[in-house]
Every structure is written in structure tokens, then in C-alpha cells.
């Protein structure tokens, strides 16, 4: 890995919310003959932008209802406000938007078919499988499984022990923001003179008062990402 590539990847992991670093890296990849990897980043970044939540229609938008009088009786309606016009223009382009998103999904799927060639060799070996959606995980579940978003591994699902074993290497190499644990860390009561004075979490360093959730404990001990624990917690 060159010094330039290392710097680009470091910027991505340092600011995972920013697309500018990802797009700069895609340009660098394309210039260095790694076009499939570059295109995958561009496709996923564009799709993430286009799939942001759809805005309300004007008759549901609180500001429009207040400005136009729709929140009152119909005969008091004062006409469309500027925001009404903006929302109407936005929604008139939704069909074109849906067509573009469909094309991006199809291209994303086509590029994903060769992910073992252009991605897996470049990420930590502990990540044994990468998917486009959690529902696509294939058995057996071995090691860490990554979920791809905006061109990189954004989510990880694995056992608690596997996450602690590989966490530092993975977050240094990929902009991971969410982790789904499939096994439970043990929550241990801490006693003094026979009374429970607090709680600790397996392999943790802190003492927690009553009322702390297991998720909050995990996020305190191993910060930097959001965690999802098994539903039985």
C-alpha cells in the first residue's frame, strides 16, 4: 500500500460520515487501474444520497399547512406558500429518482459478484464475508461478517469474543459505525460485604451503578461505534 493510499484510507476512517474522502479515494483507485473498486464506491455513495428519507407532501408538512391555512377550514385556504412549491417540484422528480436508484442497485449487485477479487484481499482477514444487507449472510457464520455501505465495511456482526479480538485492526482499516453482536457478554454483580455495590461487564474495566443497560456498558467500554445486542438482553 502506498503512502498516498494509506493517507486516503486514514481520512475515511477518521471521518466516516464524510463522502468527500471516499470520492477522493475512488478517483485515486480509478487512476491506478482499480476501476471496479472505484465504481463500487461511487455507486454506493450516490445510492446513499438518493435514498435519504422522502420529504413530506405539502398537505402533510406542518409549515405548509400553517402558511396556507390547511390546518384550518378549507374555505380559509390562502394558496400555496414557497415551501409548497418546493415540495411539489421535489415530488414531481420522484419517478426519475426511483428509476435511478433501481439502476444503481442493479449495478451495485453486478459489481458485488466479484467482491472477492477486488475487496476481500484488501481488508482484515478476520472479515470472512461481506454482504450488501444483513439478510444475505450465508452459513456457516465464521469470524466477522461485514455489511457494505457507501463503498466500505460499515457494519460488523460477530460474537462478542471475536469483536474484542479483532476490533482494533478492523476499525483502523474500515469506517465501521455499527456492530451487531450475536453472543452476550456476561454482566457480573460486584459485591462488598455481601451487598451488591454495582455491576461490571465481562472483560470490562468500569463499575456501573444499577440502571445501566448492557448496550450502554458495551459502548462505554469499547467506544466509537453503536452496538446492537441479542434481543434477549
C-alpha positions as a Markdown table, in Angstrom:
| # | Residue | x | y | z |
|---|---|---|---|---|
| 1 | Unk | 0.0 | 0.0 | 0.0 |
| 2 | Unk | 1.4 | 3.4 | -1.0 |
| 3 | Unk | 1.7 | 6.4 | 1.3 |
| 4 | Unk | -1.0 | 8.2 | -0.6 |
| 5 | Unk | -3.4 | 5.3 | -0.3 |
| 6 | Unk | -2.7 | 5.0 | 3.4 |
| 7 | Unk | -3.4 | 8.7 | 3.9 |
| 8 | Unk | -6.7 | 8.5 | 2.0 |
| 9 | Unk | -7.9 | 5.5 | 4.0 |
| 10 | Unk | -6.9 | 7.1 | 7.2 |
| 11 | Unk | -9.1 | 10.1 | 6.3 |
| 12 | Unk | -12.0 | 7.9 | 5.6 |
| 13 | Unk | -11.8 | 6.0 | 8.9 |
| 14 | Unk | -11.2 | 9.3 | 10.8 |
| 15 | Unk | -14.4 | 10.9 | 9.3 |
| 16 | Unk | -16.7 | 8.1 | 8.3 |
| 17 | Unk | -19.7 | 10.5 | 7.8 |
| 18 | Unk | -17.9 | 12.5 | 5.1 |
| 19 | Unk | -18.3 | 11.4 | 1.5 |
| 20 | Unk | -15.5 | 13.7 | 0.2 |
| 21 | Unk | -12.8 | 11.3 | 1.4 |
| 22 | Unk | -14.5 | 8.3 | -0.2 |
| 23 | Unk | -14.9 | 10.1 | -3.5 |
| 24 | Unk | -11.2 | 11.2 | -3.4 |
| 25 | Unk | -10.2 | 7.6 | -2.8 |
| 26 | Unk | -12.4 | 6.4 | -5.7 |
| 27 | Unk | -10.6 | 8.9 | -8.0 |
| 28 | Unk | -7.2 | 7.6 | -6.8 |
| 29 | Unk | -8.3 | 3.9 | -7.4 |
| 30 | Unk | -9.5 | 4.7 | -10.9 |
| 31 | Unk | -6.3 | 6.4 | -11.7 |
| 32 | Unk | -4.4 | 3.4 | -10.5 |
| 33 | Unk | -6.3 | 0.8 | -12.5 |
| 34 | Unk | -8.7 | -0.4 | -9.9 |
| 35 | Unk | -11.8 | 0.7 | -11.6 |
| 36 | Unk | -14.3 | -1.9 | -10.2 |
| 37 | Unk | -13.4 | -0.9 | -6.6 |
| 38 | Unk | -13.7 | 2.8 | -7.6 |
| 39 | Unk | -17.1 | 2.3 | -9.3 |
| 40 | Unk | -18.5 | 0.4 | -6.3 |
| 41 | Unk | -17.7 | 3.3 | -4.0 |
| 42 | Unk | -19.3 | 5.8 | -6.4 |
| 43 | Unk | -22.4 | 3.7 | -6.9 |
| 44 | Unk | -23.0 | 3.1 | -3.2 |
| 45 | Unk | -22.3 | 6.7 | -2.2 |
| 46 | Unk | -24.8 | 8.0 | -4.8 |
| 47 | Unk | -27.4 | 5.5 | -3.7 |
| 48 | Unk | -27.0 | 6.5 | -0.1 |
| 49 | Unk | -27.6 | 10.2 | -1.0 |
| 50 | Unk | -30.7 | 9.4 | -3.2 |
| 51 | Unk | -32.2 | 7.0 | -0.6 |
| 52 | Unk | -32.4 | 9.6 | 2.1 |
| 53 | Unk | -35.9 | 9.9 | 3.7 |
| 54 | Unk | -38.5 | 11.3 | 1.3 |
| 55 | Unk | -39.9 | 14.7 | 2.3 |
| 56 | Unk | -43.5 | 15.2 | 3.3 |
| 57 | Unk | -46.1 | 16.2 | 0.8 |
| 58 | Unk | -47.2 | 19.8 | 1.2 |
| 59 | Unk | -50.6 | 18.8 | 2.8 |
| 60 | Unk | -48.7 | 16.9 | 5.5 |
| 61 | Unk | -45.9 | 19.3 | 6.1 |
| 62 | Unk | -46.6 | 21.4 | 9.2 |
| 63 | Unk | -45.1 | 24.6 | 7.8 |
| 64 | Unk | -47.1 | 24.4 | 4.6 |
| 65 | Unk | -50.3 | 23.6 | 6.5 |
| 66 | Unk | -49.7 | 26.7 | 8.7 |
| 67 | Unk | -48.8 | 29.0 | 5.9 |
| 68 | Unk | -51.6 | 28.0 | 3.5 |
| 69 | Unk | -54.4 | 27.7 | 6.1 |
| 70 | Unk | -54.8 | 24.0 | 5.5 |
| 71 | Unk | -54.8 | 23.5 | 9.3 |
| 72 | Unk | -58.0 | 25.5 | 9.4 |
| 73 | Unk | -61.2 | 25.1 | 7.5 |
| 74 | Unk | -60.9 | 24.5 | 3.7 |
| 75 | Unk | -62.5 | 27.9 | 2.8 |
| 76 | Unk | -59.8 | 29.7 | 4.6 |
| 77 | Unk | -57.0 | 28.3 | 2.4 |
| 78 | Unk | -54.7 | 31.1 | 1.3 |
| 79 | Unk | -52.9 | 29.3 | -1.5 |
| 80 | Unk | -49.6 | 27.6 | -1.8 |
| 81 | Unk | -46.6 | 29.0 | 0.1 |
| 82 | Unk | -43.0 | 28.9 | -1.2 |
| 83 | Unk | -42.3 | 25.7 | 0.6 |
| 84 | Unk | -45.4 | 24.1 | -1.1 |
| 85 | Unk | -43.9 | 24.9 | -4.5 |
| 86 | Unk | -40.5 | 23.5 | -3.5 |
| 87 | Unk | -42.1 | 20.2 | -2.2 |
| 88 | Unk | -44.2 | 19.9 | -5.4 |
| 89 | Unk | -41.1 | 20.3 | -7.6 |
| 90 | Unk | -39.3 | 17.7 | -5.4 |
| 91 | Unk | -42.1 | 15.1 | -5.6 |
| 92 | Unk | -42.5 | 15.6 | -9.4 |
| 93 | Unk | -39.0 | 14.2 | -9.8 |
| 94 | Unk | -39.5 | 11.1 | -7.6 |
| 95 | Unk | -40.2 | 8.8 | -10.6 |
| 96 | Unk | -36.9 | 9.7 | -12.2 |
| 97 | Unk | -35.3 | 9.2 | -8.8 |
| 98 | Unk | -36.8 | 5.7 | -8.4 |
| 99 | Unk | -35.5 | 4.8 | -11.8 |
| 100 | Unk | -32.0 | 6.0 | -11.0 |
| 101 | Unk | -32.0 | 4.1 | -7.6 |
| 102 | Unk | -33.1 | 0.9 | -9.4 |
| 103 | Unk | -30.2 | 1.3 | -11.9 |
| 104 | Unk | -27.7 | 1.9 | -9.1 |
| 105 | Unk | -28.9 | -1.2 | -7.2 |
| 106 | Unk | -28.5 | -3.4 | -10.3 |
| 107 | Unk | -25.0 | -2.0 | -10.9 |
| 108 | Unk | -24.1 | -2.5 | -7.2 |
| 109 | Unk | -25.3 | -6.1 | -7.4 |
| 110 | Unk | -23.3 | -6.7 | -10.6 |
| 111 | Unk | -20.1 | -5.3 | -9.1 |
| 112 | Unk | -20.6 | -7.2 | -5.8 |
| 113 | Unk | -20.4 | -10.5 | -7.7 |
| 114 | Unk | -16.6 | -10.0 | -7.9 |
| 115 | Unk | -16.1 | -8.6 | -4.4 |
| 116 | Unk | -13.8 | -11.5 | -3.6 |
| 117 | Unk | -11.4 | -10.2 | -6.2 |
| 118 | Unk | -11.2 | -6.5 | -5.5 |
| 119 | Unk | -12.2 | -6.1 | -1.9 |
| 120 | Unk | -11.6 | -9.1 | 0.4 |
| 121 | Unk | -7.8 | -9.2 | -0.2 |
| 122 | Unk | -7.6 | -5.6 | 0.9 |
| 123 | Unk | -9.4 | -5.7 | 4.3 |
| 124 | Unk | -8.5 | -7.5 | 7.5 |
| 125 | Unk | -8.5 | -11.3 | 7.2 |
| 126 | Unk | -10.8 | -11.6 | 10.2 |
| 127 | Unk | -13.6 | -10.3 | 8.0 |
| 128 | Unk | -14.5 | -13.6 | 6.2 |
| 129 | Unk | -17.6 | -12.5 | 4.4 |
| 130 | Unk | -19.1 | -9.2 | 3.2 |
| 131 | Unk | -22.8 | -8.6 | 2.3 |
| 132 | Unk | -25.0 | -5.8 | 0.9 |
| 133 | Unk | -27.6 | -6.5 | 3.5 |
| 134 | Unk | -27.7 | -8.4 | 6.8 |
| 135 | Unk | -30.3 | -10.8 | 5.4 |
| 136 | Unk | -27.8 | -12.1 | 2.8 |
| 137 | Unk | -25.4 | -13.7 | 5.3 |
| 138 | Unk | -24.5 | -17.2 | 4.2 |
| 139 | Unk | -23.8 | -20.1 | 6.7 |
| 140 | Unk | -21.5 | -21.0 | 8.3 |
| 141 | Unk | -21.0 | -17.8 | 10.3 |
| 142 | Unk | -17.3 | -17.8 | 10.8 |
| 143 | Unk | -15.3 | -14.8 | 12.0 |
| 144 | Unk | -16.5 | -11.3 | 11.3 |
| 145 | Unk | -19.1 | -10.6 | 8.7 |
| 146 | Unk | -19.2 | -7.1 | 7.2 |
| 147 | Unk | -22.1 | -5.2 | 5.7 |
| 148 | Unk | -21.1 | -2.8 | 2.9 |
| 149 | Unk | -22.4 | 0.8 | 2.8 |
| 150 | Unk | -21.0 | 3.8 | 0.9 |
| 151 | Unk | -18.3 | 1.6 | -0.6 |
| 152 | Unk | -16.8 | 0.2 | 2.7 |
| 153 | Unk | -17.5 | -2.1 | 5.6 |
| 154 | Unk | -19.8 | 0.0 | 7.7 |
| 155 | Unk | -21.3 | -2.7 | 9.9 |
| 156 | Unk | -20.0 | -5.9 | 11.5 |
| 157 | Unk | -21.8 | -8.8 | 13.0 |
| 158 | Unk | -19.9 | -11.4 | 15.1 |
| 159 | Unk | -19.5 | -12.9 | 18.5 |
| 160 | Unk | -18.5 | -10.8 | 21.5 |
| 161 | Unk | -15.2 | -12.6 | 21.7 |
| 162 | Unk | -14.4 | -12.2 | 18.0 |
| 163 | Unk | -15.1 | -8.5 | 18.2 |
| 164 | Unk | -12.8 | -7.9 | 21.1 |
| 165 | Unk | -10.1 | -10.0 | 19.4 |
| 166 | Unk | -10.2 | -8.1 | 16.1 |
| 167 | Unk | -11.8 | -4.7 | 17.0 |
| 168 | Unk | -8.6 | -2.6 | 16.8 |
| 169 | Unk | -7.5 | -3.9 | 13.5 |
| 170 | Unk | -10.9 | -3.6 | 11.9 |
| 171 | Unk | -11.7 | -0.1 | 13.0 |
| 172 | Unk | -8.3 | 1.1 | 11.9 |
| 173 | Unk | -8.8 | -0.3 | 8.4 |
| 174 | Unk | -12.6 | 0.3 | 7.7 |
| 175 | Unk | -15.0 | 3.1 | 8.7 |
| 176 | Unk | -17.2 | 0.8 | 10.9 |
| 177 | Unk | -20.0 | 2.6 | 12.7 |
| 178 | Unk | -22.3 | -0.2 | 13.9 |
| 179 | Unk | -21.8 | -3.7 | 15.4 |
| 180 | Unk | -24.3 | -6.4 | 15.9 |
| 181 | Unk | -23.2 | -8.9 | 18.5 |
| 182 | Unk | -24.6 | -12.4 | 18.3 |
| 183 | Unk | -23.4 | -13.6 | 21.7 |
| 184 | Unk | -23.8 | -11.9 | 25.1 |
| 185 | Unk | -21.1 | -10.5 | 27.3 |
| 186 | Unk | -21.7 | -11.6 | 30.9 |
| 187 | Unk | -23.0 | -8.9 | 33.3 |
| 188 | Unk | -21.4 | -9.6 | 36.7 |
| 189 | Unk | -22.6 | -8.3 | 40.1 |
| 190 | Unk | -19.9 | -6.7 | 42.2 |
| 191 | Unk | -20.3 | -7.4 | 45.9 |
| 192 | Unk | -18.9 | -5.8 | 49.0 |
| 193 | Unk | -19.7 | -7.2 | 52.5 |
| 194 | Unk | -22.3 | -9.4 | 50.9 |
| 195 | Unk | -24.2 | -6.5 | 49.2 |
| 196 | Unk | -24.2 | -5.7 | 45.5 |
| 197 | Unk | -22.5 | -2.3 | 45.1 |
| 198 | Unk | -22.5 | -2.2 | 41.3 |
| 199 | Unk | -22.1 | -4.2 | 38.1 |
| 200 | Unk | -19.3 | -5.0 | 35.7 |
| 201 | Unk | -19.3 | -6.4 | 32.2 |
| 202 | Unk | -17.2 | -9.3 | 31.1 |
| 203 | Unk | -13.6 | -8.1 | 30.2 |
| 204 | Unk | -14.6 | -4.6 | 31.1 |
| 205 | Unk | -12.8 | -2.1 | 33.4 |
| 206 | Unk | -15.5 | 0.0 | 34.9 |
| 207 | Unk | -18.0 | -0.4 | 37.7 |
| 208 | Unk | -21.6 | 0.6 | 36.8 |
| 209 | Unk | -24.5 | 1.5 | 39.1 |
| 210 | Unk | -27.9 | -0.1 | 38.8 |
| 211 | Unk | -29.9 | 1.0 | 35.8 |
| 212 | Unk | -27.1 | 0.9 | 33.2 |
| 213 | Unk | -28.2 | -1.1 | 30.2 |
| 214 | Unk | -25.9 | -3.8 | 28.7 |
| 215 | Unk | -25.7 | -1.8 | 25.5 |
| 216 | Unk | -24.6 | 1.4 | 27.4 |
| 217 | Unk | -21.9 | -0.7 | 29.2 |
| 218 | Unk | -20.5 | -2.1 | 26.0 |
| 219 | Unk | -20.5 | 1.4 | 24.4 |
| 220 | Unk | -18.7 | 2.8 | 27.4 |
| 221 | Unk | -16.0 | 0.1 | 27.4 |
| 222 | Unk | -15.4 | -0.1 | 23.6 |
| 223 | Unk | -16.5 | 3.3 | 22.2 |
| 224 | Unk | -16.5 | 4.6 | 18.7 |
| 225 | Unk | -19.4 | 2.6 | 17.2 |
| 226 | Unk | -23.0 | 1.9 | 18.0 |
| 227 | Unk | -23.9 | -1.6 | 19.3 |
| 228 | Unk | -26.9 | -4.0 | 18.9 |
| 229 | Unk | -27.1 | -6.9 | 21.3 |
| 230 | Unk | -29.2 | -10.1 | 21.1 |
| 231 | Unk | -32.8 | -9.4 | 21.8 |
| 232 | Unk | -32.9 | -11.4 | 25.0 |
| 233 | Unk | -30.9 | -8.7 | 26.7 |
